[in-house]
Amino acid sequence: MLCPFCRKSVTRVIDKRDINDNIRRRRECLECNKRFTTYERIEMLNLYVTKKNGSREIFDADKLRKGLMRACEKRSIVSERIEEAISTIESELRTQKTNEVTSKLVGELAMEQLKKLDKVAYIRFASVYREFADVTSFQEEIKQLLKK
């Protein structure tokens, strides 16, 4: 680490703090004795989603958020719970052995989280995600939900 004042590389860390996904380090130059702050952030690899039609796109948490928010519309679910669900889903996706996942996996994880949050939101999401062809398939999903 070069001192921004004297450009020497002899510095020491005085203080280190974790701030969200960043690390803040307070440093002191051992040559000129001036102090400065550096920040480190963890760089995550892009996560790709392979869709049903074979196309690939970068995972977009905002797109997932919109889908979950739509399912939870007019339900008494606080946005923090939805954010926690999104964080859980993304964490699970990043634990996969590859940085490329299927849209099916994303959808299944979303339904799993919605099932824990709110049954009505789960059914709303499932009706779009599973593309129910008729009322019977819709009823079957509700029966499965009620059994559990």
N, C-alpha and C positions, 0 to 999 in steps of 0.2 A: 504494500500500500504506500503510495507516494503522498507526501505532505503537499497539500495544495498551495502552501505558502512558500516553502523553500525547496520543494521537489526532492527531498531526501527520502529514503525508504526505511528509515529507522523510526518506527512508531510503536506505540503500545496501546492496548485497549484498556480504557479506564472503567467503562461501564457497558453492559450488553443487555438489551431488552428485546423480548419478542412482542411485536405489535402486529396483530392479525396474521397475515402470511409473510410478514417482513421481519427482519432482524435489524435492530438499530444498534450501532456501536459508536460509542463516544471514544475518540482516540486522542492521543497526545504525541506530538512529534518530539523525539528525544534530541533533535538538533536545535530547533528554534523554540521549543517549549510551547508552541501554539496548539490549541485544541480545535478539533473539527469532528463532524458527525458523518458517518457513512451508513448506508442502508443496503441490505441484501434482501433479495426476494427470491422465492423458490419459483423456478420456471417449470411449468408443467408442459408435458408433451401434448400436442393436439390429440384430441379424442375424435375418431371418425365413426360415423354411423352409416351402416349399409342399409339402404331401404329395400322394400319388397321388389322394386323394379330393377335392382342391381346398382342404382346410382349411389354415390358416396357423398356425404357432406360432413362438415365439422360439427361436432356436438354443440348445440346451442341451448344453454340453460334457460334463456329467455323464451325460447319456443316451448320448452317443457313447462315453464312457469305459466305461459298463456293457456296451455291445455289443462293444467291443474286448476288454474283460476276459473276457467270456463266451467269445469265440472263442479267446482265449489260455489258457483254463483248462487246468491240468495240463501246460502247456508251459513250457520253461525260458526264459521271457522276463522280464527285469527290468522293474519298473514304470516306470522312467525312460524306457525305450525306448517304452513305450506312451504316456507323457506327451509325449514328443517327437513321436510320430505325431499325437497330438491337436492339439498346437500347430501342426504343419505343415498339417494339414487346415484348422484355423481360419484360419490365415494365408492359405491359398489361397482360402478362401471370402471373406475380407475384401478380396482383391485383385480380386474381380469388380466389374463396373461398377455393380452394383446391390446394395442391402442385402437383397435377396430372392433366395434360391436354391432350387433344387428338392431334394427328398429324394433324388432319383436322383443328383444331383451329389455330395451328401454321402456316399452309399453307394459310389459309384465311387471317390471319393478315399480312403475308408476301406479299400476292397479293395486299392487301389494301395499303400497303406502296409503293410497286412498281408502282401501278397505279398513286400515287402522284408523284413519281420520274420520270418515263419515260414509255410511253405507249408501246413502242416496248419491253422493258424489261419485262413489265407486261405480254404481249402476250407470250413471250418466256417462262416465268415461268409457266404461265397458261397452255401452251401446254404440258408441262411435268407433272405438278401437276394434272391437270384434265384428263390426258391421253386421249386426243382427238382421237376418233376412226377413223374419216375420215375428209375430207376437209370441209364438211358441218358443223360439230360441231365447227370447227375452225372458219369458217365464221360467225357463230352465235355469238361466243364470241366477234369477232371484231365488229359486228353490235351492240351488247350491249354496247361495249366500246364507239362507235361513238355516240350512243343516248345520253350518259351522257355528 
